[in-house]
């Protein structure tokens, strides 16, 4: 327990000092976007997770007996998705939405930043699945879990704090199911950052951006493929496919707003509307 707390507090403290620095960097470089109220605010704050994860992993290697290969898998996924996520935040000006929209654009020979992110994300998921699976079926399952989980937090990231709240809920579920030691430390790192950053998001002073939402998602995806049994992975994959299908057909925000419990959770810490 003390090892997890050490990593959590290391993440929280480093995030506390990095948040104002990265905020100023993004603000001065005009890395801004409209939020759901059409206010122009800083985006891409999820980028902070990259140095925080590297810092906390370094501390973990010094103090704990870990499987370094697993940490490298985590870091590979983090760096790759952060790269495509920040490209989407910096250059993503298109209005194309959803898998259908991006695939349709690619068929027409138009490469959107979202489409590029989807392609590279699929390659990342496939690569990591290949080195963490025992057979072709497991490769497919693991790759789909990584890719869909990375996208899941992104499609929910339409209101202040929503992606982080979903991350907390799924993180608790994952802890209940059972995690490897490395996965517990990885989750503690991301929770530490998320807990410190969440108030900034709820105040609508900045946004995680695609880079942040995708990072939260891929962290959960990587933890799932490393920690869970094949049966749990099947159940998780089915649920991910159902949610993505619903998201393609309906507005997740409307579904949340029409459910008293989900609406209450969604609005904890902020009030909807301008």
C-alpha positions in Angstrom: 0.0 0.0 0.0 2.8 2.4 0.8 4.4 1.9 -2.6 1.2 2.9 -4.3 0.8 5.9 -2.0 4.4 7.0 -2.8 3.7 6.9 -6.5 0.4 8.7 -6.1 1.8 11.5 -4.1 4.8 11.8 -6.4 2.4 12.2 -9.3 0.2 14.6 -7.5 3.0 16.9 -6.4 4.8 16.9 -9.8 1.4 17.6 -11.4 0.8 20.5 -9.0 4.0 22.2 -10.1 3.7 21.4 -13.8 0.1 22.5 -14.3 0.8 26.3 -14.2 4.0 25.9 -16.2 2.3 23.9 -19.0 -0.7 26.2 -18.9 1.4 29.2 -19.6 3.3 27.4 -22.4 0.1 26.4 -24.1 -1.5 29.8 -23.7 1.5 31.7 -25.1 1.7 29.3 -28.0 -2.0 29.9 -28.7 -3.0 26.3 -28.1 -6.6 27.1 -27.5 -10.0 25.8 -28.5 -13.7 26.4 -27.9 -15.3 24.5 -25.1 -19.0 23.4 -25.1 -20.0 27.0 -24.1 -18.0 28.4 -27.1 -15.5 30.0 -24.7 -11.9 30.1 -26.0 -9.7 28.3 -23.4 -6.4 26.5 -23.3 -6.5 22.9 -24.5 -4.0 20.0 -24.5 -3.3 20.1 -20.7 -3.3 16.3 -20.7 0.2 16.5 -22.1 1.4 17.0 -18.5 0.8 13.3 -18.0 3.8 12.4 -20.2 6.6 13.9 -17.9 4.6 12.9 -14.8 4.5 9.3 -15.9 8.2 9.2 -16.8 9.1 10.8 -13.5 7.0 8.4 -11.4 8.2 5.4 -13.4 11.8 6.4 -12.7 11.1 6.6 -8.9 9.4 3.2 -9.1 12.4 1.6 -10.7 14.7 3.0 -8.0 12.5 1.9 -5.0 10.6 -1.2 -6.2 11.2 -4.6 -7.8 9.3 -4.3 -11.1 9.1 -5.9 -14.5 10.8 -3.3 -16.5 9.4 -4.7 -19.7 5.9 -4.0 -18.6 6.8 -0.4 -17.8 8.3 0.0 -21.2 5.0 -1.3 -22.8 3.1 1.3 -20.8 5.5 4.0 -21.8 5.4 3.0 -25.4 1.7 3.4 -25.5 1.7 6.7 -23.6 4.3 8.3 -25.8 2.7 7.2 -29.1 -0.9 8.2 -28.2 0.4 11.5 -26.8 2.1 12.2 -30.1 -1.0 11.7 -32.2 -3.2 13.4 -29.6 -1.3 16.6 -29.5 -1.2 16.7 -33.3 -5.0 16.6 -33.2 -5.2 19.3 -30.6 -2.8 21.6 -32.6 -4.0 20.9 -36.1 -7.4 19.4 -35.8 -9.7 22.0 -37.3 -12.0 19.7 -39.2 -15.6 19.0 -38.2 -15.6 15.3 -39.0 -17.0 13.2 -36.2 -17.1 9.5 -35.4 -15.6 6.4 -37.0 -17.9 6.6 -40.0 -16.9 10.2 -40.7 -13.2 9.6 -40.5 -13.4 6.4 -42.5 -15.6 8.1 -45.1 -13.1 10.9 -45.4 -10.2 8.4 -45.9 -12.2 6.6 -48.6 -12.6 10.0 -50.4 -8.9 10.5 -50.2 -9.1 13.2 -47.4 -6.9 12.7 -44.4 -8.3 14.4 -41.3 -6.3 14.7 -38.0 -8.9 12.4 -36.4 -8.4 9.9 -39.2 -4.7 10.1 -38.8 -5.1 9.5 -35.1 -7.3 6.5 -35.7 -4.8 5.0 -38.1 -1.8 5.5 -35.8 -3.8 4.5 -32.8 -4.7 1.2 -34.5 -1.0 0.6 -35.3 -0.1 1.3 -31.7 -2.8 -1.0 -30.4 -1.7 -3.8 -32.8 2.0 -3.4 -32.0 1.4 -3.6 -28.2 -1.0 -6.5 -28.6 1.5 -8.4 -30.6 4.1 -8.4 -27.8 1.6 -9.1 -25.1 -0.5 -11.9 -26.5 -0.1 -15.7 -26.8 -2.2 -16.3 -29.9 -3.8 -14.5 -32.8 -7.2 -14.4 -31.1 -5.7 -12.7 -28.0 -3.8 -10.3 -30.3 -7.2 -9.2 -31.8 -8.9 -8.9 -28.5 -6.1 -6.9 -26.8 -5.7 -4.6 -29.8 -9.4 -3.8 -29.9 -9.5 -3.2 -26.1 -6.6 -0.7 -26.3 -7.9 1.1 -29.4 -11.5 1.3 -28.1 -10.6 2.2 -24.6 -8.4 5.0 -25.9 -11.3 6.3 -27.9 -13.9 5.8 -25.2 -12.6 8.6 -22.9 -12.3 10.9 -26.0 -16.0 10.5 -27.0 -17.0 11.2 -23.4 -14.8 14.3 -23.2 -17.5 16.8 -24.1 -18.2 18.4 -20.7 -15.8 19.7 -18.0 -14.4 16.8 -16.0 -16.6 14.1 -17.6 -13.6 12.1 -19.0 -11.8 12.2 -15.7 -14.9 11.2 -13.7 -15.4 8.2 -16.1 -11.7 7.4 -15.6 -12.2 7.3 -11.8 -15.2 5.1 -12.1 -13.5 2.6 -14.4 -10.3 2.7 -12.3 -12.3 1.7 -9.2 -13.9 -1.2 -11.2 -10.5 -2.3 -12.4 -9.1 -2.2 -8.8 -12.0 -4.4 -7.7 -11.4 -6.9 -10.5 -7.7 -7.1 -9.6 -4.5 -5.6 -11.0 -0.9 -6.6 -11.3 1.6 -4.6 -9.1 2.9 -2.6 -12.1 -0.7 -1.8 -13.2 -1.5 -0.6 -9.7 1.4 1.8 -9.8 0.5 3.0 -13.3 -3.1 3.6 -12.2 -1.9 5.5 -9.1 0.2 7.8 -11.3 -2.7 8.7 -13.5 -5.1 9.1 -10.6 -2.6 11.5 -8.9 -2.5 13.7 -12.0 -6.3 13.5 -12.5 -7.1 14.4 -8.9 -4.9 17.5 -9.0 -6.0 18.7 -12.5 -9.7 18.1 -12.1 -10.5 21.4 -10.3 -9.0 23.3 -13.2 -11.2 21.5 -15.7 -14.3 22.0 -13.6 -13.6 25.8 -13.4 -13.5 25.7 -17.3 -10.1 27.4 -17.2 -8.5 24.7 -19.4 -9.3 21.4 -21.1 -7.5 18.0 -21.2 -7.8 18.0 -25.0 -7.6 15.0 -27.2 -4.1 14.3 -26.0 -5.4 14.0 -22.4 -8.6 12.1 -23.1 -6.7 9.6 -25.3 -4.0 9.2 -22.6 -6.5 8.4 -19.9 -8.2 5.9 -22.2 -5.0 4.1 -23.3 -3.8 3.9 -19.8 -6.9 1.9 -18.9 -6.6 -0.2 -22.0 -3.0 -1.1 -21.3 -3.8 -1.9 -17.7 -6.7 -4.1 -18.8 -4.6 -6.2 -21.3 -1.8 -6.7 -18.8 -3.9 -7.5 -15.7 -7.2 -9.2 -16.8 -8.0 -12.8 -17.6 -9.3 -13.7 -21.1 -12.9 -14.0 -19.8 -12.8 -10.4 -18.3 -11.3 -9.1 -21.5 -14.2 -10.7 -23.5 -16.7 -9.0 -21.2 -14.9 -5.6 -21.4 -14.6 -5.8 -25.2 -18.4 -6.5 -25.6 -19.2 -3.5 -23.4 -16.8 -1.3 -25.3 -18.4 -2.3 -28.6 -21.9 -1.7 -27.3 -21.0 1.8 -26.0 -19.2 2.8 -29.3 -22.2 1.5 -31.3 -24.6 3.6 -29.2 -22.3 6.6 -29.5 -22.4 6.4 -33.3 -26.2 6.3 -33.2 -27.1 8.6 -30.4 -25.8 11.6 -28.4 -24.1 10.5 -25.2 -24.7 13.9 -23.7 -28.4 13.6 -24.3 -28.4 10.1 -22.8 -26.6 11.4 -19.7 -28.8 14.5 -19.4 -32.0 12.3 -19.5 -30.8 10.1 -16.7 -31.1 11.6 -13.2 -28.2 9.7 -11.6 -25.8 10.2 -14.6 -26.7 13.8 -14.9 -26.0 14.4 -11.2 -22.6 12.7 -11.4 -21.8 14.6 -14.6 -22.6 18.0 -13.0 -20.7 17.4 -9.8 -18.3 20.3 -9.4 -19.8 22.5 -12.1 -23.1 23.8 -13.4 -24.2 23.0 -16.9 -24.8 25.9 -19.3 -22.9 29.1 -19.9 
